[in-house]
Amino acid sequence: MTRVVVGRVGRPHGLDGAFFVEQPSDDPRWFKTGARLWAGELELEVVTARRGGGGRPVIRLEREVARGMPLEVPVEALPPTAEGEYYTFQLVGAEVVEEGGRTLGHVATVMPGVANDALLLDSGELLPLVEACVRDIDLEAGRIIVAPGFSDPDD
């Protein structure tokens, strides 16, 4: 079963075993009472849920799990995307090619940013995930086409 990370176990909140969820998904359904999350090889139920400081989710699972542990859900549980939309994890591994044919590398990870996310390539390049840079994303072909001028031509 393929799973995707929707958050991480953060610092404790209170004395009942609850914790802040670090890097939470924008989808609040994963952090409601009764939701089921995977932590390592364990599928666990969210037994309490509330909002903490700054509106971040605070949850308690049916069992204690280590701080920093990824909280995951099966890919099949994700809602379908609309045409032209994608999940950022789907971009990881995609070949990045500049218009004109120059291969820049493959997406190693998608880095969240304040203004916009960025594609970190295995070559070390960091490209903004904005319309001016990214011209086309073809998930089926595993390819992202980017505009020239956003990468270092000497690489």
C-alpha positions as CSV (number, residue, x, y, z in Angstrom):
1,M,0.0,0.0,0.0
2,T,1.4,3.4,-1.0
3,R,0.9,6.1,1.6
4,V,1.4,9.9,1.6
5,V,2.5,12.0,4.5
6,V,-0.1,14.4,5.8
7,G,1.8,15.7,8.9
8,R,4.3,14.8,11.6
9,V,4.1,14.2,15.3
10,G,5.2,17.5,16.9
11,R,5.8,18.7,20.4
12,P,3.4,17.6,23.2
13,H,0.4,19.7,24.1
14,G,-0.9,19.2,27.6
15,L,-0.6,16.1,29.7
16,D,-3.0,13.7,28.0
17,G,-0.6,12.6,25.2
18,A,-1.9,15.1,22.6
19,F,0.6,16.8,20.3
20,F,0.8,19.5,17.7
21,V,0.8,18.2,14.1
22,E,3.8,19.7,12.3
23,Q,3.6,20.4,8.6
24,P,-0.2,19.5,8.5
25,S,-2.0,18.9,5.3
26,D,-4.4,21.6,4.3
27,D,-7.2,19.0,4.4
28,P,-8.6,19.1,7.9
29,R,-10.4,15.7,7.6
30,W,-7.1,13.9,8.6
31,F,-7.1,15.6,12.0
32,K,-10.7,15.0,13.2
33,T,-11.8,12.6,15.9
34,G,-12.3,9.2,14.4
35,A,-9.8,9.7,11.5
36,R,-7.3,6.9,10.8
37,L,-3.7,7.7,10.3
38,W,-0.6,5.5,9.8
39,A,2.4,6.0,12.0
40,G,5.1,3.6,10.9
41,E,3.5,0.2,10.6
42,L,0.6,1.0,12.9
43,E,-2.8,2.3,11.7
44,L,-4.2,4.4,14.6
45,E,-7.3,6.3,15.3
46,V,-7.4,10.0,16.3
47,V,-9.2,9.9,19.7
48,T,-9.2,13.7,20.4
49,A,-8.8,16.6,18.1
50,R,-8.7,20.4,18.6
51,R,-6.9,23.5,17.4
52,G,-3.9,24.8,19.2
53,G,-2.0,28.1,19.0
54,G,-2.0,29.6,15.6
55,G,-4.8,27.2,14.5
56,R,-2.6,24.2,14.1
57,P,-4.1,20.8,14.7
58,V,-3.6,19.2,18.1
59,I,-4.5,15.5,18.2
60,R,-4.1,12.5,20.4
61,L,-3.8,9.0,18.9
62,E,-5.0,5.8,20.5
63,R,-1.3,4.9,21.1
64,E,1.7,7.1,21.8
65,V,4.1,7.5,18.9
66,A,7.5,9.1,18.7
67,R,8.0,12.8,18.0
68,G,8.9,13.4,14.4
69,M,7.1,10.3,13.2
70,P,5.4,10.9,9.8
71,L,1.6,10.6,9.9
72,E,0.4,9.0,6.7
73,V,-2.8,8.1,4.8
74,P,-3.2,5.6,1.9
75,V,-3.0,7.4,-1.5
76,E,-6.3,5.8,-2.4
77,A,-7.9,7.8,0.5
78,L,-7.0,11.1,-1.2
79,P,-9.8,13.0,-3.0
80,P,-9.4,13.1,-6.8
81,T,-7.8,16.2,-8.3
82,A,-9.5,18.3,-10.9
83,E,-8.1,18.6,-14.4
84,G,-4.8,20.5,-14.3
85,E,-4.4,19.9,-10.5
86,Y,-2.0,17.5,-8.8
87,Y,-0.6,16.6,-5.5
88,T,2.9,17.8,-4.8
89,F,4.1,14.2,-4.1
90,Q,3.2,13.3,-7.7
91,L,5.9,15.7,-8.9
92,V,8.8,13.9,-7.1
93,G,10.9,11.9,-9.6
94,A,9.6,13.9,-12.6
95,E,12.2,14.8,-15.2
96,V,12.5,18.6,-15.6
97,V,13.3,19.9,-19.0
98,E,13.8,23.4,-20.2
99,E,11.9,24.6,-23.3
100,G,14.3,23.9,-26.0
101,G,15.2,20.4,-24.7
102,R,17.9,20.9,-22.1
103,T,17.4,18.4,-19.2
104,L,17.9,20.1,-15.8
105,G,17.4,17.0,-13.6
106,H,14.6,15.3,-11.7
107,V,12.5,16.6,-8.9
108,A,14.0,15.4,-5.6
109,T,11.4,17.2,-3.4
110,V,8.9,20.0,-3.4
111,M,9.9,22.7,-0.9
112,P,7.1,24.7,0.7
113,G,7.6,28.4,0.6
114,V,5.9,31.5,1.9
115,A,5.0,33.0,-1.5
116,N,5.2,29.8,-3.5
117,D,6.5,26.3,-3.4
118,A,9.7,25.4,-5.2
119,L,11.1,22.3,-7.0
120,L,14.4,21.1,-5.6
121,L,16.1,19.1,-8.3
122,D,18.6,16.3,-7.8
123,S,21.1,18.6,-9.6
124,G,20.8,21.1,-6.7
125,E,18.7,23.6,-8.8
126,L,15.8,25.3,-7.0
127,L,13.0,26.4,-9.4
128,P,9.9,28.3,-8.3
129,L,6.6,26.5,-8.8
130,V,5.0,29.5,-10.5
131,E,3.3,29.9,-13.9
132,A,6.1,32.1,-15.2
133,C,8.6,29.2,-14.7
134,V,6.6,26.0,-15.0
135,R,5.0,25.8,-18.5
136,D,3.6,22.3,-18.4
137,I,3.3,19.4,-16.0
138,D,2.6,16.0,-17.6
139,L,2.1,13.5,-14.8
140,E,1.6,10.6,-17.2
141,A,4.9,11.2,-19.0
142,G,6.7,12.1,-15.7
143,R,7.9,15.4,-17.2
144,I,7.8,19.1,-16.3
145,I,8.6,21.7,-18.9
146,V,10.1,25.0,-17.5
147,A,10.8,28.3,-19.2
148,P,14.4,29.2,-19.9
149,G,16.2,31.7,-17.6
150,F,15.3,30.1,-14.3
151,S,18.2,27.7,-14.1
152,D,22.0,28.2,-14.1
153,P,23.1,27.6,-17.7
154,D,26.6,26.5,-16.5
155,D,25.3,23.5,-14.6
